[in-house]
């Protein structure tokens, strides 16, 4: 808590004028503070000026009301009350649009006068549009609430005297400190840690989020507040400066925390000013603007915004780690923990001992271990093998010491052998993460240090390059527990060290002028040589890194049932073992992009390509287990409603139906959804359109499945997309399946932003009814789209528009012309694409739709009206120009 200060801000004269003048003066002073901020004032200067402005306004109003009050009773009220700043206002950290938290502290004998006191002091402030949140309490109220409500307890720990009766505040301060602040400190810290963990879950558990909340995400200002609250509770030290001066906060941590505080306060103040409101999310647009305000400029290989965000991540990681260390030291030690300190530590081997459940190095051996790369690597491998954590303070010692070690010390055969043991697993991901935290991973893989905190400026990736790479290793290791095809494949891989190394390296070429896959190839070669790989092992890791996008591009953009697709892919991959590694790497890479990105459908596309390719690279022309898999799937389907109770449905019938679909359909669709589709097919009659919808709780998306015959109306896919766009649905994924018997099963995964959670059934039914009406010709899609008002709604994107591109591939498929379309994504874009294709007189027979938030990269297999490929070069160019022009018109850009 802040004690009574002798100085009072001078701008309280604001409230000696009339309300109109005061409002104008307030706006003028706010504008002056904002001007100072935009012209380079520090974050600390701005929050101090903003706090002084609010102080002056409130104190001035109090004094003005006191002078005007000639009633004896009200005079008594002013004598027995005081105004107290709480929370962020109490700690003098007012950003331009921060909330004002004020407490009216009063003695019980003037309780009846307090409402009038509040009216006289605060109502005039509200009249000029100055919002002040307030509470009214006695000292006993404060103590009772502080003991029962952890949030209130915290806000009053930061209480700061403003004006009124100073003796009353001192009485409150003394009683609150004695009865609340110093009471049950360990329990209080546990409560605050639990509260912070919930915020991490909600606002981001990693520092390296691409659009973080500067206040509540990991490493944000709330971590600083947690450190300060812990210091107040345990040591009654209200500032980080006092904690440092008293030797409680390490000098290096004080420097780290102070620099992070200044940086984050300025970022937050600028966010508020730019948004004109209390904005806490560091969105892509805000990042671009802030990078300019901080003076960063684009380099050939690194955007200004990426440099700014690297600085953001450096500060937030340092703040988070310092907070974790400090709060841990604030915890009381149990009697047993104190006794254990005097007992001989349990030795693990010559140099390492157990400290509880953590591995550490005793003081007498620490300098020897810190100076020896082989022993450092042995420490991490031992922790991995025994599933132990490494002591946090030891990790910090390594971090501080490792930069002074020669790189050559990490190039020995002994060190390389230990690193390969770590890569072989299990426990690889957790160990690599600890090595990265200690800055040791950059010694083994020098390029990893250069991507620390390197953002990927797009809305597809959710994490920085280093965080994504480490998460990808965790995702690939997790395949060991997968019970499906991916798990089987991972468990069959013999050299997991090679796979894990390739996963770790696959994106390290980013941040350079050259294509990251080409840079990555050289990084992989250098790493393989340093680690002593033979020629075959070196070629394998180089291929996996260099071509890590090959399988995803092939599976998601081409038809693996076409030999002209599979054979070139198989030739590149070469062997079954490399194919297994590539599948595992690809799945892990996609899964590590962000939650829910590796959908079951994408997984099924990868598996289908894997199975087709395995026939080629293994010499087995038929997938021996495919019929058995189909039987197992059919057996699961027959147990599902609604086919379960149909007397005319048998397992052979289900198998015959599944054989008419591509293999990926059976692998990528749940038995319950297959049952629903087959039930619709069984009931389908000519000219009928059946629509089935289901909400997926885990993904928060709705699936709409449309079952009909392909001759019901031309342009089926385009018309369905139009209905969804007109209703504001965001199409996340779509699959077109047309069977040989003419049955169409088109499935759309959509988000419905009008509803949080499952849309009501009547909403789903109304969309289904509209789809049926359009496909049956009862409504014109143009009229439906005209009535819709949703096509212009779009999420704010980075201000770096990429040109629309339409490519025509007439080589890959013998039956179809393939259109590859690349464009900035927007609500309704899929309808515009497909309608433009339909307007060119083309029929869409298959599509691969997988929108990546800011970029659509969609593929359409088309023929002309007669079912033939497009052969005329002039027609191809007209198609390319026509489709691109319609997309550019829709996006509001002039076609190039």
FILUM-65418 format. One record per residue (C-alpha): residue in one letter; x, y, z. Coordinates in steps of 0.001 Angstrom, whole numbers, plus 500000, padded with zeros to 6 digits. Layout:
<nodes>
  residuo      xx      yy      zz
        A       X       Y       Z
...
</nodes>
This chain:
<nodes>
  residuo      xx      yy      zz
        X  500000  500000  500000
        X  501142  503518  499243
        X  501544  505724  502268
        X  500404  509346  502494
        X  502452  511530  500188
        X  503170  515202  500863
        X  502791  516489  497319
        X  499465  517064  495580
        X  499094  517591  491807
        X  498534  521225  490928
        X  495971  520786  488168
        X  493084  520435  490615
        X  492119  523963  489526
        X  490294  522190  486697
        X  487207  521964  488860
        X  487115  525577  489947
        X  485516  526378  486584
        X  482051  525519  485236
        X  481296  522058  483852
        X  481669  523082  480211
        X  485043  524689  480788
        X  486198  521747  482845
        X  485256  519321  480073
        X  487175  521396  477536
        X  490224  521667  479808
        X  490108  517919  480481
        X  490060  517155  476745
        X  492903  519616  476201
        X  495099  518011  478855
        X  494332  514499  477595
        X  495288  515605  474099
        X  498531  517098  475425
        X  499462  513802  477087
        X  498676  511899  473906
        X  500774  514365  471909
        X  503717  513752  474251
        X  503254  510005  473834
        X  503171  510152  470043
        X  506293  512304  470084
        X  508353  509782  472009
        X  507527  510173  475705
        X  508267  507054  477743
        X  505566  504748  479000
        X  506393  505672  482607
        X  506046  509396  481839
        X  502680  508906  480162
        X  501069  506790  482897
        X  502389  509204  485523
        X  500957  512202  483637
        X  497640  510416  483120
        X  497487  509529  486818
        X  498322  513110  487814
        X  495534  514364  485560
        X  492982  512066  487188
        X  494321  512866  490666
        X  493998  516565  490022
        X  490468  516280  488729
        X  489230  514194  491671
        X  491119  516137  494348
        X  490028  519395  492807
        X  486399  518316  492789
        X  486677  517204  496433
        X  488117  520520  497537
        X  485613  522481  495485
        X  482736  520572  497103
        X  484243  521049  500568
        X  484493  524831  500066
        X  480924  525052  498812
        X  479458  523011  501692
        X  478126  525359  504363
        X  475997  522723  506048
        X  477448  521622  509423
        X  476499  518008  508846
        X  478204  517876  505456
        X  481255  519550  506929
        X  481409  516640  509388
        X  481199  514214  506464
        X  484184  515826  504769
        X  486109  515660  508055
        X  485416  511937  508544
        X  485950  510651  504986
        X  488834  510329  502580
        X  489264  509347  498945
        X  491541  506413  498120
        X  492843  505236  494712
        X  492767  501455  494185
        X  494109  498917  491697
        X  495995  500235  488665
        X  494998  503768  489610
        X  496413  503146  493066
        X  499783  502001  491686
        X  499877  505029  489326
        X  499699  503006  486081
        X  496872  504824  484318
        X  496860  504250  480558
        X  494825  506806  478531
        X  491580  504814  478769
        X  492154  502842  481974
        X  489324  502416  484462
        X  489345  504675  487502
        X  488841  502676  490709
        X  488073  504941  493676
        X  487161  504091  497265
        X  485329  506392  499648
        X  486596  505507  503132
        X  484451  506801  506002
        X  483907  506489  509736
        X  480697  504685  510786
        X  479291  507735  512567
        X  478790  509615  509271
        X  477303  506634  507370
        X  474001  508438  506687
        X  475832  511389  505137
        X  477969  509353  502746
        X  475444  509143  499847
        X  475194  512958  499776
        X  478993  513193  500074
        X  479356  510934  497019
        X  476760  512947  495112
        X  478540  516239  495757
        X  481997  514912  494924
        X  481398  512464  492068
        X  478187  513448  490288
        X  479707  516596  488738
        X  482488  514398  487329
        X  479926  512084  485777
        X  478101  515104  484352
        X  481170  516015  482258
        X  481519  512441  481004
        X  484325  511410  483362
        X  483515  507879  484503
        X  484695  506913  487981
        X  483999  503484  489458
        X  483671  503730  493206
        X  483056  501738  496359
        X  482023  503021  499806
        X  483544  501290  502854
        X  484475  501574  506491
        X  487779  500220  507767
        X  485955  497139  509079
        X  484295  496660  505654
        X  487745  496719  504074
        X  489125  494113  506439
        X  486098  491801  506069
        X  486103  492029  502278
        X  489884  491677  502095
        X  489732  488418  504024
        X  486869  486976  501964
        X  487500  488167  498377
        X  490975  487781  496851
        X  490303  490329  494076
        X  489177  493001  496542
        X  492070  492095  498840
        X  494527  492742  496022
        X  493032  496050  494901
        X  493145  497444  498456
        X  496746  496283  498912
        X  497556  498943  496314
        X  495516  501656  498056
        X  496898  505198  497666
        X  495721  508240  499639
        X  494279  511055  497542
        X  492599  513594  499805
        X  490383  513984  502856
        X  491167  512818  506376
        X  494804  511561  506354
        X  494539  510062  509848
        X  491636  507868  508723
        X  493743  506540  505839
        X  496673  505833  508163
        X  494388  503883  510495
        X  493101  501871  507526
        X  496622  501279  506227
        X  497912  500037  509565
        X  494930  497748  510263
        X  494792  496353  506721
        X  498500  495626  506670
        X  498357  493832  510008
        X  495099  491909  509581
        X  494919  491218  505832
        X  498107  491808  503846
        X  500371  489718  506076
        X  497759  487082  506902
        X  497765  483713  505101
        X  500342  484776  502533
        X  500883  481278  501091
        X  497157  480756  500591
        X  496891  484181  498979
        X  499765  483401  496594
        X  498125  480084  495675
        X  494886  481913  494869
        X  496651  484505  492720
        X  498612  481800  490888
        X  495393  479881  490171
        X  493788  483090  488938
        X  496783  483761  486687
        X  496741  480212  485321
        X  493109  480687  484305
        X  494116  483869  482501
        X  496925  481990  480745
        X  494389  479414  479542
        X  492050  482120  478293
        X  494529  484632  476854
        X  497431  482377  475827
        X  499685  479942  477691
        X  502740  480801  475609
        X  504568  484109  475378
        X  504828  483598  471637
        X  501234  484249  470577
        X  501016  486251  467351
        X  498201  488516  468585
        X  498781  488688  472348
        X  496867  490551  475026
        X  499472  492987  476406
        X  497852  492908  479812
        X  496762  489318  480398
        X  498646  486980  478044
        X  501708  485174  479370
        X  504479  487724  479929
        X  502033  490639  479882
        X  501628  493377  482454
        X  499630  491059  484692
        X  502804  489034  485283
        X  504450  492232  486541
        X  501461  492857  488808
        X  501701  489293  490161
        X  505340  489894  491051
        X  504433  493157  492798
        X  501519  491581  494691
        X  503775  488767  495884
        X  506354  491323  497033
        X  503701  493319  498869
        X  502247  490268  500597
        X  505515  488620  501602
        X  507836  491592  502151
        X  505515  494662  502329
        X  507598  496197  499537
        X  505287  498183  497219
        X  507643  498663  494225
        X  510151  496608  492266
        X  512747  499292  493078
        X  512323  498700  496801
        X  512457  494927  496273
        X  515758  495394  494452
        X  517197  497884  496949
        X  516460  495458  499778
        X  518194  492625  497884
        X  514961  490634  497538
        X  514736  490925  493738
        X  517945  489939  491960
        X  519668  492895  490291
        X  519577  491218  486868
        X  515871  490436  487295
        X  515241  494039  488363
        X  516812  495272  485120
        X  514806  492756  483055
        X  511520  493596  484780
        X  512087  497374  484631
        X  512830  497315  480910
        X  509807  495104  480228
        X  507588  497378  482335
        X  508636  500477  480401
        X  508187  498756  477041
        X  504753  497300  477863
        X  503447  500513  479437
        X  504324  502450  476287
        X  502858  499767  474010
        X  499629  499729  476012
        X  499351  503531  476066
        X  499871  503683  472298
        X  497265  500954  471779
        X  494736  502983  473778
        X  495476  506194  471870
        X  495359  504553  468453
        X  492079  502753  469166
        X  490492  505637  471089
        X  489462  503124  473727
        X  490870  500579  476196
        X  492443  498284  473596
        X  494589  495458  475007
        X  494919  493126  471985
        X  498059  493567  469917
        X  496400  492810  466584
        X  498285  492554  463299
        X  497168  496034  462252
        X  498280  497492  465581
        X  501636  495727  465320
        X  502338  497366  461959
        X  501439  500801  463346
        X  503460  500289  466549
        X  506532  499102  464636
        X  506532  502449  462861
        X  506036  504361  466141
        X  508999  502525  467647
        X  511170  503432  464666
        X  511634  500017  463048
        X  512140  499845  459287
        X  511781  496960  456859
        X  514950  495074  456011
        X  515357  492884  452919
        X  514677  489715  454924
        X  512871  490999  457997
        X  509827  493266  458149
        X  509736  496151  460613
        X  506770  494521  462331
        X  508708  491274  462773
        X  511585  493173  464395
        X  509135  494932  466719
        X  507522  491656  467750
        X  510902  490036  468406
        X  511517  492845  470886
        X  508053  492302  472371
        X  508720  488579  472875
        X  512169  489233  474384
        X  510668  491546  477001
        X  507655  489372  477803
        X  509685  486175  478097
        X  512156  487882  480414
        X  509338  489310  482539
        X  507522  485979  482742
        X  510594  484014  483786
        X  511615  486628  486375
        X  508080  486563  487812
        X  508062  482768  488052
        X  511414  482792  489864
        X  510420  485550  492278
        X  507004  484134  493195
        X  508579  480741  493835
        X  510995  482355  496295
        X  508080  484080  498042
        X  506587  480755  499039
        X  507204  479560  502595
        X  509172  476371  503068
        X  507631  473560  505073
        X  509514  472123  508025
        X  510361  469039  505948
        X  511721  471207  503125
        X  513910  473065  505619
        X  515166  469781  507098
        X  515889  468394  503623
        X  518244  471275  502950
        X  520501  469957  505718
        X  520292  466333  504602
        X  522719  464918  502023
        X  521227  465261  498539
        X  520464  462069  496621
        X  523193  461631  494014
        X  522159  460659  490500
        X  525672  460307  489169
        X  529052  461915  489751
        X  527974  465496  489074
        X  524183  465630  489582
        X  521831  465370  492555
        X  518093  465286  493157
        X  516491  468299  494780
        X  512926  467120  495397
        X  511673  466175  491935
        X  514240  468388  490181
        X  517688  467558  488903
        X  520414  470019  489876
        X  524136  470416  490390
        X  525604  470917  493874
        X  527385  474212  494519
        X  530841  472613  494674
        X  530447  471081  491203
        X  528453  473837  489501
        X  531292  475819  487915
        X  532834  472606  486519
        X  529521  471569  484915
        X  528751  475051  483591
        X  532129  475159  481820
        X  531796  471698  480254
        X  529506  471281  477200
        X  529582  467476  477500
        X  528383  467621  481110
        X  525688  470160  480240
        X  524346  467856  477540
        X  524586  464918  479945
        X  522459  466895  482438
        X  519635  467384  479927
        X  519779  463804  478656
        X  519686  462466  482213
        X  516642  464617  483016
        X  514964  463282  479862
        X  515762  459645  480531
        X  514569  459825  484156
        X  511633  462137  483398
        X  512880  464800  485784
        X  512692  468574  485618
        X  515881  470602  485775
        X  516037  473046  488674
        X  514873  476496  487519
        X  517762  478381  489103
        X  520222  476009  487438
        X  518583  476713  484063
        X  519090  480426  484707
        X  522742  479843  485625
        X  523201  477947  482352
        X  521483  480766  480456
        X  523816  483371  481954
        X  526923  481236  481432
        X  526413  479532  478088
        X  527007  482566  475870
        X  530613  482654  477070
        X  531305  479061  476038
        X  533147  478349  472808
        X  531048  476909  469969
        X  533801  474381  469315
        X  533123  472751  472666
        X  529732  471672  471286
        X  531215  470079  468164
        X  532736  467014  469829
        X  531715  463427  469166
        X  530649  462996  472798
        X  528326  466015  472715
        X  526825  464994  469362
        X  526173  461459  470588
        X  524327  462780  473648
        X  522266  465185  471528
        X  521204  462333  469249
        X  520100  460368  472318
        X  517938  463332  473289
        X  516514  463478  469768
        X  515749  459745  469805
        X  513398  460223  472755
        X  511129  459676  474446
        X  510818  463077  476126
        X  512510  464903  473248
        X  510144  467882  473058
        X  510249  468745  476764
        X  514033  468462  476800
        X  514492  470655  473713
        X  512166  473246  475227
        X  514285  473346  478401
        X  517466  473616  476308
        X  515946  476516  474370
        X  514926  478245  477581
        X  518517  477926  478838
        X  519840  479197  475442
        X  521692  475901  475043
        X  519770  474712  471972
        X  521264  477580  469976
        X  524711  476167  470696
        X  523787  472817  469141
        X  521719  474352  466317
        X  523048  477921  465848
        X  520164  478887  463534
        X  517679  478317  466357
        X  518997  481391  468170
        X  518205  483590  465146
        X  514514  482583  465054
        X  513915  483138  468779
        X  510735  485205  468942
        X  510558  485496  465127
        X  506912  486011  464262
        X  505282  484740  461079
        X  503283  487715  459869
        X  500135  485963  458732
        X  496900  484774  460269
        X  497540  481112  459517
        X  500290  480503  462064
        X  499489  481166  465712
        X  503034  480955  467073
        X  506517  482284  466426
        X  508975  480173  464423
        X  510807  478804  467475
        X  507601  478057  469393
        X  506043  476418  466319
        X  509134  474254  465767
        X  509223  473020  469368
        X  505479  472444  469366
        X  505821  470416  466149
        X  508300  468114  467912
        X  505787  467681  470742
        X  503033  466916  468211
        X  505097  464296  466398
        X  506055  462612  469688
        X  502379  462561  470688
        X  501686  460316  467675
        X  503117  457474  469735
        X  499774  457428  471602
        X  497617  457773  468479
        X  495519  454685  467788
        X  494952  455423  464098
        X  497085  455197  460965
        X  499320  458100  461997
        X  500160  456346  465243
        X  500911  453075  463459
        X  503209  454858  461018
        X  505089  456741  463755
        X  505652  453598  465788
        X  507105  451865  462704
        X  509744  454572  462181
        X  513149  453183  463153
        X  515334  456303  463378
        X  513218  458739  465346
        X  516275  460924  465978
        X  516410  461760  462256
        X  512671  462475  462175
        X  512755  464666  465293
        X  515777  466581  463992
        X  514005  467246  460678
        X  510887  468446  462510
        X  513014  470752  464659
        X  514817  472203  461615
        X  511998  472377  459077
        X  511193  476110  459435
        X  514535  477509  460601
        X  515196  479018  457162
        X  512527  481659  457776
        X  513511  485284  458233
        X  515951  485159  455272
        X  515689  486671  451788
        X  515798  483272  450090
        X  512957  480726  450179
        X  512951  479160  453632
        X  512944  475601  452252
        X  516163  476263  450306
        X  517822  477866  453333
        X  516531  474978  455450
        X  518189  472456  453141
        X  521590  474007  453840
        X  520878  474213  457584
        X  519947  470512  457566
        X  523111  469565  455686
        X  525339  471510  458104
        X  523583  470020  461140
        X  523874  466480  459737
        X  527599  466929  459127
        X  528169  468351  462633
        X  526300  465417  464181
        X  528307  462838  462239
        X  525555  461441  459997
        X  526545  459135  457153
        X  525670  459963  453545
        X  522250  458255  453538
        X  521212  459793  456854
        X  522353  463213  455667
        X  520337  462946  452437
        X  517250  461888  454391
        X  517260  464819  456808
        X  518028  467246  453949
        X  515100  465929  451898
        X  512669  466071  454828
        X  513538  469682  455596
        X  513835  470850  451992
        X  510578  469207  450878
        X  508587  469403  454108
        X  505666  471057  452275
        X  505548  468528  449431
        X  503123  466042  450969
        X  500637  468671  452171
        X  500649  470437  448804
        X  500149  467159  446959
        X  497481  465733  449277
        X  495480  468941  449657
        X  495714  470163  446064
        X  495773  467069  443851
        X  493943  463744  443465
        X  496068  460822  444707
        X  493932  458388  442716
        X  495609  459781  439588
        X  498861  457978  438741
        X  500198  461212  437233
        X  500034  462605  440764
        X  501250  459602  442744
        X  504173  458454  440579
        X  506151  461747  440582
        X  505531  462064  444333
        X  506689  458476  444918
        X  509846  459063  442857
        X  510757  462068  445000
        X  510159  460235  448275
        X  511969  457096  447210
        X  511650  454652  450123
        X  508977  453483  452582
        X  511003  454729  455573
        X  511321  458260  454145
        X  507600  458218  453296
        X  506747  457336  456896
        X  508927  460142  458208
        X  507459  462640  455741
        X  503891  461753  456749
        X  504687  462155  460447
        X  506519  465445  459865
        X  503694  466828  457719
        X  500983  465944  460241
        X  503007  467429  463108
        X  503795  470601  461161
        X  500106  471216  460410
        X  498991  470365  463954
        X  501547  472820  465373
        X  500164  475722  463332
        X  497305  476188  465801
        X  494444  474430  467585
        X  492122  472461  465302
        X  494157  473064  462105
        X  494848  469350  461514
        X  491242  468310  460931
        X  490164  464698  460452
        X  489538  465482  456801
        X  493068  466798  456239
        X  494423  463816  458117
        X  492451  461506  455814
        X  493828  463243  452700
        X  497381  462741  453945
        X  496690  459102  454797
        X  495126  458438  451390
        X  498207  459831  449639
        X  500441  457843  451998
        X  498639  454552  451284
        X  498627  455114  447506
        X  502302  456047  447525
        X  503310  453164  449774
        X  502045  450778  447064
        X  504549  452354  444667
        X  507618  452716  446891
        X  507207  449270  448507
        X  506445  447463  445247
        X  503076  446227  446557
        X  500547  447342  443993
        X  497570  446715  446249
        X  497123  447912  449809
        X  496807  444542  451474
        X  494853  445789  454442
        X  492501  448174  452557
        X  489634  445624  452213
        X  489966  444697  455878
        X  489909  448359  456886
        X  486777  448860  454783
        X  485126  445925  456516
        X  485965  447320  459935
        X  484582  450718  458996
        X  481390  449134  457605
        X  480955  447162  460835
        X  481197  450405  462827
        X  478753  452174  460505
        X  476093  449484  460790
        X  476027  450018  464563
        X  475145  453690  464136
        X  471706  455239  464025
        X  469931  455809  461657
        X  471035  452725  459620
        X  471114  450388  462608
        X  467388  449641  462608
        X  466869  449444  458832
        X  466026  445864  457848
        X  467160  446389  454247
        X  470637  447621  455233
        X  473398  445017  455536
        X  477150  445185  455961
        X  477779  444053  452338
        X  475483  446888  451159
        X  477450  449405  453232
        X  480753  448064  451877
        X  479455  448350  448316
        X  478407  451936  448969
        X  481783  452843  450523
        X  483627  451410  447501
        X  481909  454023  445337
        X  483583  456779  447355
        X  487277  457730  447237
        X  489291  455973  449950
        X  489752  459249  451860
        X  485998  459455  452479
        X  485950  456255  454555
        X  489116  457227  456468
        X  488226  460869  457032
        X  484547  460647  457954
        X  483268  459403  461299
        X  481103  456247  461228
        X  478194  458305  462587
        X  478402  460814  459713
        X  478842  458009  457156
        X  475664  456420  458537
        X  473780  459708  458136
        X  475027  460115  454557
        X  474180  456521  453584
        X  470728  456858  455089
        X  470183  459932  452916
        X  471494  458090  449828
        X  469159  455169  450556
        X  466189  457550  450670
        X  467275  459714  447753
        X  464969  459937  444725
        X  465535  461762  441392
        X  465358  465597  441673
        X  465442  465322  445481
        X  467828  467331  447652
        X  468550  466178  451210
        X  470406  468368  453701
        X  471799  467091  456983
        X  473494  469297  459592
        X  475371  468614  462821
        X  477259  470806  465291
        X  480760  469720  466313
        X  481170  470788  469933
        X  484951  470318  470081
        X  485658  472385  466965
        X  482816  474866  467398
        X  481744  474328  463777
        X  478664  473120  461937
        X  478783  470483  459220
        X  476235  470702  456414
        X  476050  467639  454157
        X  474079  467986  450924
        X  473100  464763  449166
        X  471535  464873  445689
        X  472117  463813  442074
        X  474615  465741  439976
        X  472004  466559  437287
        X  469545  468249  439672
        X  470787  471711  438546
        X  473986  473134  437034
        X  476451  474776  439431
        X  475504  472868  442597
        X  478680  473742  444493
        X  478528  477445  443623
        X  474893  477754  444606
        X  475433  476089  447998
        X  478381  478408  448668
        X  476183  481382  447748
        X  473470  480403  450226
        X  476028  480074  452999
        X  477692  483378  452191
        X  474333  485167  452117
        X  473561  483811  455586
        X  476872  484981  457052
        X  478395  481509  457401
        X  482182  481319  457172
        X  483198  478281  455111
        X  486289  476746  456710
        X  486500  473586  454659
        X  484524  471923  451886
        X  484643  468569  450105
        X  482943  467729  446825
        X  482355  464035  446178
        X  480579  462854  443040
        X  480201  459078  442816
        X  480167  457088  439580
        X  476407  456591  439969
        X  475888  460383  439916
        X  475241  460784  443640
        X  476724  463998  445029
        X  477775  464281  448681
        X  479024  467835  449287
        X  480138  468570  452840
        X  480822  472029  454268
        X  482466  472806  457606
        X  481297  476275  458613
        X  481463  478733  461485
        X  478314  480660  462329
        X  479474  483946  463928
        X  475896  484901  464858
        X  475923  482296  467612
        X  478257  481362  470409
        X  478119  477598  470579
        X  475606  475503  468665
        X  473259  477457  466378
        X  469592  476744  467189
        X  467932  473977  465199
        X  465608  476409  463443
        X  468688  478277  462161
        X  470177  475072  460751
        X  466810  474045  459294
        X  466243  477426  457627
        X  469640  477252  455915
        X  468918  473676  454817
        X  465525  474752  453442
        X  467137  477604  451512
        X  469727  475252  449997
        X  466952  472870  448907
        X  464924  475716  447411
        X  467860  477024  445379
        X  468993  473602  444116
        X  465417  472719  443130
        X  465085  475974  441189
        X  462397  477392  443475
        X  464622  480371  444318
        X  467289  482115  442257
        X  470703  482235  443938
        X  471244  485792  442661
        X  468169  486940  444572
        X  469248  485081  447705
        X  472676  486720  447546
        X  471137  490142  446855
        X  468981  489817  449989
        X  471968  488748  452051
        X  473902  491538  453726
        X  476933  489563  454820
        X  479347  489493  451888
        X  481216  492611  452984
        X  481899  491481  456556
        X  485540  490588  456973
        X  488010  490197  459762
        X  490687  492899  459855
        X  493698  491663  457932
        X  497311  492767  457696
        X  497588  495727  455289
        X  499749  493745  452862
        X  497420  492479  450136
        X  498831  489779  447878
        X  497802  489784  444213
        X  495132  487330  443128
        X  496553  484472  441109
        X  494778  481908  438928
        X  496866  479074  437505
        X  495712  476460  435005
        X  497215  472966  435161
        X  496405  470779  432157
        X  499204  468271  432691
        X  498488  466549  436011
        X  495118  464987  435142
        X  494036  463198  431977
        X  490320  463831  432643
        X  490154  467311  434165
        X  491603  470795  433840
        X  492778  471978  437236
        X  492363  475569  438417
        X  494567  476727  441306
        X  493247  479962  442816
        X  495175  482059  445350
        X  493559  485149  446875
        X  493136  487115  450085
        X  490302  485445  451938
        X  487059  487211  452687
        X  483556  486228  453728
        X  481789  484971  450580
        X  484959  484468  448508
        X  484235  480803  447786
        X  480890  481740  446250
        X  482536  484397  444080
        X  485176  481895  442916
        X  482739  479129  442085
        X  480217  481495  440490
        X  482977  482932  438289
        X  483944  479389  437241
        X  480286  478567  436539
        X  479949  481775  434484
        X  482769  480512  432253
        X  480610  477510  431329
        X  482590  475063  433443
        X  481467  472219  435692
        X  483278  471556  438985
        X  483770  467822  439545
        X  486059  467966  442560
        X  487560  470627  444783
        X  490095  470968  447543
        X  489034  473846  449797
        X  491074  474639  452874
        X  490969  478296  453799
        X  493903  479614  455842
        X  492217  482635  457443
        X  494104  485304  455486
        X  494809  483376  452273
        X  492539  481129  450242
        X  494447  478535  448217
        X  491712  476519  446542
        X  491773  473909  443771
        X  488976  473046  441352
        X  488868  470082  438949
        X  486727  471272  436010
        X  485476  470296  432582
        X  483509  472124  429921
        X  479760  471648  429481
        X  480409  468449  427508
        X  482529  466906  430260
        X  485801  467459  428384
        X  489097  469011  429414
        X  489812  472564  428249
        X  492299  472277  425387
        X  491979  475635  423600
        X  494739  478020  424773
        X  492604  481089  424097
        X  489768  479696  426204
        X  492227  478903  429010
        X  493405  482511  429078
        X  489813  483825  429048
        X  489005  481560  431991
        X  492078  482679  433897
        X  491426  486377  433318
        X  487671  486107  433904
        X  487951  484288  437236
        X  490715  486585  438478
        X  488803  489706  437458
        X  485665  488663  439353
        X  487693  487920  442482
        X  489514  491260  442298
        X  486262  493143  441819
        X  484882  491407  444893
        X  488003  492178  446934
        X  487797  495816  445907
        X  491050  495831  443987
        X  491573  496713  440353
        X  492439  493596  438353
        X  496048  493594  437261
</nodes>
